Structures are given as structure tokens and as C-alpha cells.
Amino acid sequence: MRGGQSLAEALESCLAEWSQRTGITVETWALPATDVPAHVSSGVMTTMREALSNVELHSRARTVSIAVTVGRGGLRMTISDDGRGFPASGVGRGIARMRAAFAEIGGSLSVNSVHGEGTTVTGAVPWRVRGE
């Protein structure tokens, strides 16, 4: 992150700048309270930027809800919008880039969209427990 920012600080500034620029409301439900490994933070930020770009370009959403939590089992990220959604056949390069970014950090990402109701992107990165 820039200048020693935590993941939570980087997300807050990214979300605030994006919301101000696009006029789309961001509801932040949770941000990580603990440090996250740099490579995981980088993957989360890459995915977040791509998801927000998709919302801005395609969704016609009024609100985006964000939650990023960290627990003993790993990191979980959810990005939901109230936009128009898209049919399952509408998966494009942006979703492929988000999946690749999460795969690179040992995680997985799913996208669930209901046409006319919005889209939810969910990513999870499990921590490797010592001794496994």
C-alpha cells in the first residue's frame, strides 16, 4: 500500500475517491482491523478497483456495499451493488481479471448476478494454518 497504509486505509481512500468521482454511494459494512500480508492487500485492491470499474461502466447502480473481514480462517471480501445485474452469459474480461487476481493470492472469487437486481462479488483467501 502507498506510504505504509494499512489495507483498511487504502480501501477507505479508494472508496471515497471513487464515490466522489462517480456519485455512487458506498456503504462500508466492515474493513479489516488487522494487518494483512502485502501480496493479499495488493490482490484485494486490484479486485476492488476492477469491481468498482464494472459497477461504474455497466451497472447503473445507486449504491455499492463493501465488506472486507479478516479472521483466523482468512480474508473475505464482498462487493454488492443495486444495479441492473447481467445474465450469466455476460461474464467478461473484468470478471476474469478479478478471478485471476484472487487466484494469484491463493483465493477464489465468485460472481452472482440477478438480472434487474444487482451483482455480488465474493472473494475468499484462506490462511494456511501451520502444521497442515
N, C-alpha and C positions, 0 to 999 in steps of 0.2 A: 504494500500500500504506500501511497505517497507520504514521504516525510514521517514515517513511523506511525501512521494512522492505524487504529485497530480496524477490523472488518466492520464493526458496527458504525464507527465514524465514517469510513469510506462509503458505506451504504447510505447513511443519512445524508451526506453531502451529494452523492449521486442522485438520490431520490428527490431531494429538494430542488436541485438544479433542473432535473427533468420535468418535475411537476410545474415549476415556474415557467419553463420554456413552452410546454405543451398545453398548459391549462387543465390537465387531467389531475384530479385529486388522488393523492396517495394516502392510504391508511396503513400505518405501520403497526402490526399486531405484536411483533416481537423481533428483537435483534439480539445477537449473541452477546452475552455478558462476559465471556471468557475469551482468551486468545485462541486463535485458530492458526494452524500451520500456514505459512506464506503461500505454498502451492495451492492449498484448498481455498484460501481467500481469493487468490487470483482466478481460479476456476469459477467461484461463486460470482465474482464481479463480472467476468466475461459473460456468463449466462444471464445475469441480471440485466446487463446492458442490451443483450440480444432480445430478451423477452420484452423489455420496455420499448425497444425499437419496433418489434412486431405489434405491440399494443398501439403505438403511435401511428404506424403506417396502415394497419389493416382493421383494427377492431371497432373503431368509433366508440370506445369506452368512455365513460364519465369518471369512473373510479377504478383504481387498482389497489388491491390489498396485498401486503407483503408480510411474510413471517419467515425469519431465519433463526433457528434454535440450535443450540449445541448441548448435548448431554453425554453421558458416559458411552452410549452406543454410537455416537457420531453426530453429524450435522444434517439438518433437514431444512429445506427451503421450499416455500410455497408462494407462488405469484398467481393471483386470481384477478380477472377483470370482468366487468359487467357489459362487455361489448357484444358484438353480433355473433361471435363464435365462427366456426367454419366446419364444413363437412370433413369426415375422416380422410377423404381423398385430397384435402387441401394442405397436407404436410409438405412444407417446402424446405429450402436451404437453411433458413434461420433455425428451424427446429433441429435439423441435422447438426448444425454448429453447436447448439446448446447441448445436445446429447454427447457430442464429441468432447466438449469441454468438461462435462461431468465424468465421462468415461476416463479421461486423462488423469483425473484426481481420484480414481478408484470408486466412483459412484455411479448411480444410474438416474435417469431422468424420464419422467412420463408426462405426456400432454393429454389432457382430457378437454374436449371442446363440445359444447352443446350449441348447435346452430340456433342463433337468435337469443342465446342466454349468456354466452361468455366462455372464457377459456381459463383453465387452471394448469399451471406448470408446477410439477412437484419433483424435487431432486433430493437424493439422499446419498451421503457419503459415510459409510460405516468406518469406525475406528478399528484398527487391528488391535486386539487385546493381546498383551504379552502372554506367551505360553501356549498360544494356539498353533 
